[in-house]
Amino acid sequence: MATRHSKSHLTVHPFPDCSVPLLRPFLRWAGGKQRLVRELLKFVPDRGSYGRYFEPFLGAGSLFFALKPNEATIGDVNAELINCYRQVAADPASVFRQLKKLEGRHSKEFFYDIRAILPESLEPFHRAARFIYLNKSAFNGIYRVNLQGVFNVPFGPTISGLSIPPLDLLQNSAKCLKRASLRSKDFEDTLRSVKPADFIYLDPPYPPLSTTSFFAHYSSGRFDWPDQQRVATAFRQLSEKGCFVMLSNADLPAVTSLYKGFRINRLNALRWVGSNGDRYSVSEVVITNYRFH
C-alpha cells in the first residue's frame, strides 16, 4: 500500500518561485496541462528524491518540459506525435524552415490540402512540420482520427491567425528531448523498464465528460473504461515496486473508486470540452502514492 512506501513521508515542496518562467509546450493538446502545470509542480517529489522520470501519456508534455529532467523515458501511442518530437530533437532548424513554408501558404483551402496528405508519404521532418501545422490550424488544436487512423479535424480559424512555435522554443525543447528516450507504444510497454524510486506521471485520456468529447480519439484505437482500469492496476503495481507515482484524471466517482487507499487531491480546471468550443469548469484530481505538505 502507498502508506507503507519507503518514502511515504516525503515532503514535497512547491515550485520555488512562481515568477520563474517555465519552458512551455510547443503544441496544443486536448486535455493538456499548460494552465495547470504550476499546480502540478506542487505535487512533484523533490528532484533529489527520485531517479528517472517516466511519462507514458505525453501529449503536449507540459510537466515534462517544465521539469526538464536529466534522464527520462517518455511516450505516447500517437506515432505522429512521437515522430514530431524525434524530429524536433534531431534537427529543430529543419523542422522550423519547413514549418515557415507551410505558414507562408496558410489558408483554409491549403489546410485541407495538407490534411489530405498521407503522413507516411513524407520525409520524417516534413511529417513533423505537417503535424505542427495541423496542430496549430485545426479546430481547438484537437488531434482526432477516425478508426482508419486518418486525421479528420476541421479547419479552425482564429482571430490572431496562425501562430507557429518560434525557432528558439523548438531549440530549447530539443535540448530536453535529446535527454529522453522516446517511445511510440502503449503505456504498459513504456513503463516496462521502471525501477524503484523512479518518478512516474500518468495522465491518461479522461473518461468522456460529454458525448462530444474527443479526448480518447487521438489514435485509431480507443481508450475505454477497461483501459482506465489498466492504468489503475499499473498505478498499484508501480507503488508496490517502490516508485513515486502521480496521476491526473477527471474527478468522477468511478475514477476515484479505482484509487482507494491513495491520496486524492482535487483541483479546479477550466478545460475545452465538446465540439462547439464552449468552456465549462470541471474538477480534476491529482492522485499520489506519497505524502506531501
Secondary structure as GFF3:
##gff-version 3
##sequence-region A 1 293
A	DSSP	three_ten_helix	2	4	.	.	.	ID=ss1
A	DSSP	alpha_helix	37	41	.	.	.	ID=ss2
A	DSSP	three_ten_helix	47	49	.	.	.	ID=ss3
A	DSSP	beta_strand	53	55	.	.	.	ID=ss4
A	DSSP	alpha_helix	62	67	.	.	.	ID=ss5
A	DSSP	beta_strand	72	75	.	.	.	ID=ss6
A	DSSP	alpha_helix	79	90	.	.	.	ID=ss7
A	DSSP	alpha_helix	92	104	.	.	.	ID=ss8
A	DSSP	alpha_helix	108	116	.	.	.	ID=ss9
A	DSSP	three_ten_helix	119	121	.	.	.	ID=ss10
A	DSSP	alpha_helix	124	137	.	.	.	ID=ss11
A	DSSP	three_ten_helix	139	141	.	.	.	ID=ss12
A	DSSP	alpha_helix	167	178	.	.	.	ID=ss13
A	DSSP	beta_strand	180	183	.	.	.	ID=ss14
A	DSSP	alpha_helix	187	190	.	.	.	ID=ss15
A	DSSP	beta_strand	199	202	.	.	.	ID=ss16
A	DSSP	alpha_helix	225	241	.	.	.	ID=ss17
A	DSSP	beta_strand	244	250	.	.	.	ID=ss18
A	DSSP	alpha_helix	253	256	.	.	.	ID=ss19
A	DSSP	three_ten_helix	257	259	.	.	.	ID=ss20
A	DSSP	beta_strand	263	272	.	.	.	ID=ss21
A	DSSP	beta_strand	279	288	.	.	.	ID=ss22
###
